[in-house]
Amino acid sequence: MRIRRVKKSDLPTFVIAYLYTYSSLPDYHYSHPRDVKNYFKWLLKRDPQGFFVAEEDGEVLGFVGSDARWEDFWGHKVLEIHEIFVVPSSQGKGIGTKLMEKALAYGRSKKRKLAELWVGEKNIRAQRFYEKLGFTRDGKWGKWIRYTKPLEEKLEKS
Ligand SMILES: CC(C)(COP(=O)(O)OP(=O)(O)OC[C@H]1O[C@@H](n2cnc3c(N)ncnc32)[C@H](O)[C@@H]1OP(=O)(O)O)[C@@H](O)C(=O)NCCC(=O)NCCS
């Protein structure tokens, strides 16, 4: 398995993998291919350096879209995790953890002190995943729960 930066040409694979992964989740995602396509373009434009894909033998396993240019509600520059998903057949094998570690290491390289993300209140599996990775619940906005994690100056284990 290797993790590399996303390229423009990953768009079709992203759309298929996203729709397939989220089809089993009832909420909190785009369901029209056009919207997913625009979402991909938006992620790539926001921060092309923070957008990664995991693949094995040419097969896409998952994506993480992070953004070191983001500012939180208080105007602090944070590493925002806009998106992370792993295709169902590859979930539970540590790939999501590796993708997140890649994004967090990127945030540290950009000297960000905090990682932030928002997760749907009913997406319990993702919440457990973030908690396992050291994120803690840090507020709520409607149906979205905010999670944050301080980014220390250490390197992530690979
Ligand atoms: C959340 C997600 C990215 C996790 O990726 P993953 O590769 O499956 O996660 P990992 O294998 O690295 O698991 C790390 C930890 O997360 C937790 N976890 C992962 N899958 C879990 C599950 N099905 N149920 C409960 N906890 C789970 C476990 O604590 C696990 O640690 P363990 O294996 O030592 O018990 C993946 O499940 C996914 O793509 N979900 C659908 C999309 C989504 O909800 N994305 C987040 C939107 S905010």
The ligand as a Gaussian input file, in Angstrom:
#p B3LYP/6-31G(d) Opt

LIG

0 1
 C      -13.992000       5.942000       9.322000
 C      -13.056000       5.238000       8.359000
 C      -12.325000       6.276000       7.502000
 C      -12.016000       4.422000       9.154000
 O      -11.072000       3.855000       8.241000
 P      -10.527000       2.363000       8.483000
 O       -9.426000       2.111000       7.522000
 O      -11.665000       1.435000       8.448000
 O       -9.983000       2.486000       9.988000
 P       -8.778000       1.658000      10.685000
 O       -8.750000       0.267000      10.135000
 O       -7.548000       2.474000      10.549000
 O       -9.300000       1.619000      12.187000
 C       -8.773000       2.403000      13.211000
 C       -9.686000       2.338000      14.409000
 O      -10.949000       2.956000      14.117000
 C      -11.993000       2.234000      14.800000
 N      -12.864000       1.576000      13.832000
 C      -12.610000       1.356000      12.530000
 N      -13.650000       0.698000      11.969000
 C      -14.544000       0.509000      12.951000
 C      -15.826000      -0.099000      13.001000
 N      -16.378000      -0.696000      11.929000
 N      -16.495000      -0.079000      14.173000
 C      -15.952000       0.493000      15.277000
 N      -14.737000       1.060000      15.286000
 C      -14.054000       1.080000      14.136000
 C      -11.334000       1.162000      15.622000
 O      -11.063000       1.723000      16.908000
 C      -10.036000       0.937000      14.873000
 O       -9.004000       0.469000      15.677000
 P       -8.775000      -1.125000      15.917000
 O       -8.789000      -1.777000      14.575000
 O       -7.459000      -1.195000      16.617000
 O       -9.939000      -1.546000      16.755000
 C      -13.829000       4.248000       7.459000
 O      -14.547000       3.378000       8.263000
 C      -14.772000       4.892000       6.462000
 O      -14.385000       5.203000       5.337000
 N      -16.047000       5.090000       6.843000
 C      -17.061000       5.624000       5.911000
 C      -16.808000       7.073000       5.560000
 C      -16.820000       7.970000       6.786000
 O      -17.674000       7.850000       7.657000
 N      -15.852000       8.888000       6.821000
 C      -15.756000       9.883000       7.866000
 C      -16.665000      11.024000       7.572000
 S      -16.603000      12.258000       8.834000

